[in-house]
Amino acid sequence: MYEQHPKFKIPNDENVVIWRYLPLWKFKSLIEQNSLHFAKVSSFNNEGELSPFNDTHRREFYLKEQFANEEQFNLFLHTIPITNRISNMKYRDLLLINCWHFDEDVNDIMWNKYGEIAIKSTYRQLRDSFQDNTDDVIWIGEIDYADIHTQWMDESNVFSPFFIKGNTDKYERELRAATCLPDDNNSIKVLSDADKEREKHTSSKKKILNTNELTDYGKLVEINLDILIDTIHIGAKNSLNKEIIPHI
């Protein structure tokens, strides 16, 4: 079931058009399983690293925090990058991602890079298509594109390194649906209680794990295809409306 995450940026327009590009075999799995495949972040390249800007500007950024003395402050500055690295390594195996692309029409670059089939949907349809799934909690957020060498990443949010990418990837205009594999220690809060909204590392409900849905690279997440799919495009100039595909 979809749950809004306080740290994730959602589209201003819930009817904004999104696309999922995938090869034929993944499309076949989607139709047969009625499930989207969410991939482990560890299967992506160079995901989960904080900006090097954080290391060089951490003292400056945390000067506003209250510490008993300089010794305590220095201990904090020494400890937090170690804690961040441990957390990031952990979430590379626990965090599962399903990627979509913002665009009004088929994008040839994305088509050529990611697959033979393009599924057209909207943010609202994607969000609502998880409504019957009571086993998984899904969060959805936009990727923030920035100069990762000059921008501070929020260290109170363990998902920051997975939802901020460099400007060289800006052409992807990416929206990500995310969920986590279960882990008993994921709900630990980080930093102080000053943040008014709970930092949500996992869902507020206990996750039910169906091992039959696990794959070597992630997990199949149940979805309502009738809600999700607007049209299916096969080849750059052809499209199939979902109503003429009897088993969707």
C-alpha positions in Angstrom: 0.0 0.0 0.0 1.2 3.5 -0.8 2.3 5.6 2.2 3.6 9.2 1.8 7.1 9.5 3.1 7.8 12.9 4.9 11.2 13.2 3.2 10.2 12.3 -0.4 9.3 15.0 -2.9 6.1 14.1 -4.8 5.0 15.7 -8.1 2.9 18.9 -7.9 0.5 17.5 -10.5 -0.8 14.0 -9.6 -1.8 13.5 -13.3 1.7 14.1 -14.6 2.6 11.5 -17.3 5.2 8.9 -16.5 6.7 6.0 -18.5 8.3 2.7 -17.6 10.7 1.3 -20.2 11.5 -2.4 -20.1 12.6 -5.3 -22.2 10.0 -7.8 -23.5 10.8 -10.5 -20.9 10.2 -8.1 -18.0 6.9 -7.0 -19.6 5.9 -10.7 -19.8 6.7 -11.1 -16.1 4.7 -8.0 -15.3 1.6 -9.3 -17.0 1.9 -12.9 -15.8 2.8 -12.0 -12.2 0.6 -8.9 -11.8 3.7 -7.5 -10.1 6.3 -4.8 -10.6 9.9 -5.8 -10.1 11.7 -3.7 -7.5 15.5 -4.0 -7.8 18.0 -3.8 -5.0 19.9 -0.6 -5.0 23.1 -2.8 -4.8 22.4 -3.8 -8.4 22.8 -0.2 -9.6 26.1 1.5 -10.2 27.4 4.1 -7.8 24.3 4.5 -5.7 24.2 5.2 -2.0 27.2 7.6 -1.6 26.9 10.9 0.2 28.2 14.0 -1.5 31.9 14.7 -0.9 30.7 18.2 -0.1 29.3 16.8 3.2 32.8 15.7 4.3 34.4 19.1 3.6 31.5 21.2 5.0 30.2 19.1 7.9 31.7 21.3 10.7 30.2 24.4 9.1 26.8 22.8 8.7 26.5 21.5 12.3 27.8 24.6 14.0 24.1 25.5 14.7 23.7 22.3 16.7 24.0 22.4 20.5 27.0 20.5 21.9 28.3 20.5 25.4 31.8 21.4 24.4 34.3 21.3 21.5 35.4 17.7 22.4 31.9 16.5 22.1 31.5 18.3 18.8 34.7 16.8 17.4 33.6 13.3 18.5 30.3 13.9 16.6 32.2 15.0 13.5 34.4 11.9 13.6 31.5 9.5 14.2 28.8 10.6 11.8 30.6 9.8 8.5 31.3 6.3 9.8 27.7 5.9 10.8 26.6 7.2 7.4 28.8 4.7 5.6 27.5 1.8 7.6 23.9 2.9 7.0 24.4 3.4 3.3 26.0 0.0 2.9 23.1 -1.6 4.8 20.4 0.1 2.7 22.1 -0.8 -0.6 20.9 -4.4 0.2 17.6 -3.5 1.8 16.2 -0.7 -0.3 14.3 -1.7 -3.4 13.6 0.7 -6.3 11.3 0.8 -9.4 12.1 3.6 -11.8 9.8 5.7 -14.0 10.5 8.6 -16.4 8.6 11.9 -16.6 7.6 12.9 -20.2 4.6 13.7 -22.2 5.5 11.4 -25.0 7.8 8.4 -25.8 11.5 9.4 -25.3 13.8 7.8 -27.9 16.9 8.1 -25.7 15.1 6.2 -22.8 13.6 3.8 -25.3 17.0 2.8 -26.8 18.6 2.6 -23.4 16.1 0.7 -21.3 13.9 -1.5 -23.4 11.5 -2.6 -26.2 8.2 -1.8 -24.3 7.0 1.5 -22.9 4.2 1.7 -20.4 2.4 5.0 -20.1 0.9 5.9 -16.8 0.6 8.8 -14.4 1.9 9.5 -10.9 -1.7 9.1 -9.5 -2.2 5.8 -11.3 1.1 4.4 -10.0 0.3 5.5 -6.5 -3.2 4.1 -6.6 -2.2 0.8 -8.2 -0.7 -0.3 -4.9 -4.0 0.1 -3.0 -4.8 -3.6 -2.8 -1.3 -4.6 -1.7 -1.5 -5.1 2.0 1.9 -6.8 2.4 4.2 -4.0 1.2 4.4 -0.3 2.0 5.5 1.8 -1.0 6.9 5.3 -1.0 7.2 7.4 -4.2 9.5 10.3 -4.8 11.2 12.4 -7.5 14.9 12.3 -8.0 16.7 15.6 -7.2 19.4 16.4 -9.7 22.3 18.6 -8.5 26.0 19.2 -8.6 26.7 16.4 -6.1 30.2 17.9 -5.5 28.8 21.2 -4.2 25.4 20.4 -2.7 24.8 19.3 0.9 22.9 16.0 1.3 20.5 15.7 4.3 22.3 13.3 6.6 19.1 12.9 8.8 17.5 11.1 5.8 19.1 7.7 5.1 17.5 7.8 1.6 19.2 11.0 0.5 22.0 9.2 -1.4 19.4 7.2 -3.3 17.2 10.1 -4.3 19.9 12.6 -5.4 21.8 12.2 -8.6 24.3 14.2 -10.6 23.3 16.7 -13.3 24.7 14.4 -15.9 21.7 12.1 -15.3 19.1 14.9 -15.5 17.9 13.7 -18.9 16.4 10.7 -17.1 13.8 12.9 -15.3 13.3 10.0 -12.9 10.5 9.1 -10.4 11.2 6.3 -8.0 8.9 4.0 -6.2 10.6 2.4 -3.2 10.1 -0.2 -0.5 12.4 -2.0 1.9 13.1 -5.6 2.7 12.3 -6.3 6.4 14.9 -5.6 9.0 14.4 -5.4 12.8 16.7 -2.5 13.3 15.6 -0.2 10.5 13.2 2.0 12.5 16.0 3.7 14.6 15.8 7.5 14.5 18.9 9.4 13.6 20.3 12.7 14.9 18.0 14.7 17.3 14.2 14.9 18.0 14.2 18.4 16.6 12.7 17.1 13.3 9.0 17.4 13.7 8.3 14.5 11.3 9.5 11.0 12.1 12.3 9.8 9.9 10.8 6.7 8.4 13.4 4.0 7.5 10.7 1.4 7.2 7.0 1.3 7.1 4.8 1.8 10.2 3.4 -1.7 9.7 5.2 -5.1 10.1 6.2 -6.3 6.6 5.0 -9.7 5.5 7.7 -11.3 3.4 6.7 -13.8 0.8 9.8 -15.7 -0.2 8.2 -16.7 -3.5 8.3 -13.1 -4.6 12.1 -12.7 -4.0 14.5 -12.7 -6.9 18.3 -12.6 -7.0 18.2 -8.9 -7.6 15.1 -7.7 -5.7 11.4 -8.5 -5.2 8.1 -8.7 -7.1 5.6 -6.3 -5.6 1.9 -6.9 -6.3 0.1 -4.2 -8.3 -3.2 -3.6 -9.9 -2.5 -3.4 -13.7 -5.9 -2.1 -14.6 -5.2 1.0 -12.5 -1.5 1.3 -13.5 -1.6 1.0 -17.3 -2.8 3.8 -19.6 -1.3 2.5 -22.8 1.4 0.1 -23.9 3.8 1.1 -26.7 5.6 -1.5 -28.7 8.1 0.1 -31.0 8.4 3.9 -31.4 5.4 4.3 -33.6 2.9 1.7 -32.4 0.8 1.6 -29.3 -1.7 -0.9 -27.8 -4.6 0.3 -25.6 -4.9 -1.8 -22.5 -8.6 -2.6 -23.2 -7.6 -4.8 -26.1 -5.2 -6.9 -24.0 -7.6 -9.4 -22.4 -5.5 -10.7 -19.5 -4.7 -7.2 -18.1 
